[in-house]
Amino acid sequence: MSDQPVLITQISDLHIKANGRLSYKKVDTQTALLRAIDILNALRPQPDMVVITGDLVDFGTVEEFQTLRLALRRLQLPFRLMSGNRDDR
């Protein structure tokens, strides 16, 4: 067993919308996620894992999950998703 600590980072309540739509007609959640991903990728030391908790998308549509999937391709760290009440299970 290693004596090294495990570094886990969490981001939550992404509420991703599809097609550039704004949340509450104000917040570009997709751009905010991409900025967060850039910050996570640049962290030193690097986290061992990112836990992303729900609400992952806003209405649970296929298009929103596709938008989320495309954004997460940019994340260079291992991650796990946990759905929230807005995410269509």
ZABA-858486 format. One record per residue (C-alpha): residue in one letter; x, y, z. Coordinates in steps of 0.02 Angstrom, whole numbers. Layout:
REM ZABA-858486
+--------+--------+--------+--------+
| residu |     xx |     yy |     zz |
+--------+--------+--------+--------+
|      a |      X |      Y |      Z |
...
+--------+--------+--------+--------+
REM end
This chain:
REM ZABA-858486
+--------+--------+--------+--------+
| residu |     xx |     yy |     zz |
+--------+--------+--------+--------+
|      m |      0 |      0 |      0 |
|      s |     67 |    170 |    -48 |
|      d |     92 |    312 |     76 |
|      q |     53 |    437 |    -61 |
|      p |   -109 |    534 |    -37 |
|      v |   -246 |    516 |   -168 |
|      l |   -301 |    683 |   -240 |
|      i |   -482 |    686 |   -298 |
|      t |   -561 |    841 |   -373 |
|      q |   -748 |    867 |   -387 |
|      i |   -851 |    977 |   -501 |
|      s |  -1039 |    981 |   -487 |
|      d |  -1203 |   1039 |   -562 |
|      l |  -1142 |   1074 |   -738 |
|      h |  -1318 |   1096 |   -810 |
|      i |  -1249 |   1080 |   -987 |
|      k |  -1365 |   1141 |  -1125 |
|      a |  -1353 |   1098 |  -1309 |
|      n |  -1323 |   1210 |  -1460 |
|      g |  -1250 |   1357 |  -1364 |
|      r |  -1408 |   1388 |  -1264 |
|      l |  -1387 |   1488 |  -1104 |
|      s |  -1446 |   1431 |   -935 |
|      y |  -1570 |   1555 |   -862 |
|      k |  -1537 |   1657 |  -1022 |
|      k |  -1372 |   1714 |   -942 |
|      v |  -1249 |   1574 |   -908 |
|      d |  -1149 |   1485 |  -1044 |
|      t |  -1126 |   1321 |   -950 |
|      q |  -1031 |   1238 |  -1092 |
|      t |   -899 |   1375 |  -1097 |
|      a |   -888 |   1372 |   -907 |
|      l |   -856 |   1184 |   -912 |
|      l |   -722 |   1203 |  -1045 |
|      r |   -634 |   1334 |   -938 |
|      a |   -644 |   1220 |   -787 |
|      i |   -571 |   1077 |   -889 |
|      d |   -425 |   1186 |   -944 |
|      i |   -392 |   1230 |   -762 |
|      l |   -403 |   1048 |   -708 |
|      n |   -284 |    994 |   -847 |
|      a |   -157 |   1126 |   -790 |
|      l |   -160 |   1084 |   -604 |
|      r |      5 |   1033 |   -525 |
|      p |      6 |    912 |   -445 |
|      q |   -121 |    828 |   -557 |
|      p |   -274 |    755 |   -471 |
|      d |   -286 |    565 |   -477 |
|      m |   -468 |    579 |   -528 |
|      v |   -607 |    703 |   -560 |
|      v |   -780 |    661 |   -493 |
|      i |   -916 |    751 |   -590 |
|      t |  -1082 |    751 |   -499 |
|      g |  -1256 |    796 |   -561 |
|      d |  -1347 |    884 |   -626 |
|      l |  -1236 |    847 |   -774 |
|      v |  -1357 |    917 |   -904 |
|      d |  -1508 |   1030 |   -889 |
|      f |  -1653 |    931 |   -962 |
|      g |  -1581 |    757 |   -993 |
|      t |  -1592 |    766 |  -1182 |
|      v |  -1483 |    666 |  -1300 |
|      e |  -1414 |    828 |  -1373 |
|      e |  -1362 |    891 |  -1201 |
|      f |  -1273 |    728 |  -1161 |
|      q |  -1186 |    734 |  -1331 |
|      t |  -1128 |    911 |  -1291 |
|      l |  -1063 |    851 |  -1123 |
|      r |   -973 |    703 |  -1202 |
|      l |   -885 |    816 |  -1328 |
|      a |   -828 |    935 |  -1191 |
|      l |   -763 |    793 |  -1081 |
|      r |   -652 |    730 |  -1222 |
|      r |   -543 |    880 |  -1180 |
|      l |   -517 |    821 |   -999 |
|      q |   -347 |    737 |   -986 |
|      l |   -381 |    659 |   -815 |
|      p |   -476 |    502 |   -766 |
|      f |   -654 |    546 |   -717 |
|      r |   -815 |    469 |   -655 |
|      l |   -991 |    538 |   -679 |
|      m |  -1132 |    533 |   -552 |
|      s |  -1302 |    582 |   -619 |
|      g |  -1419 |    703 |   -533 |
|      n |  -1606 |    724 |   -526 |
|      r |  -1611 |    818 |   -693 |
|      d |  -1514 |    684 |   -785 |
|      d |  -1625 |    559 |   -877 |
|      r |  -1570 |    392 |   -810 |
+--------+--------+--------+--------+
REM end
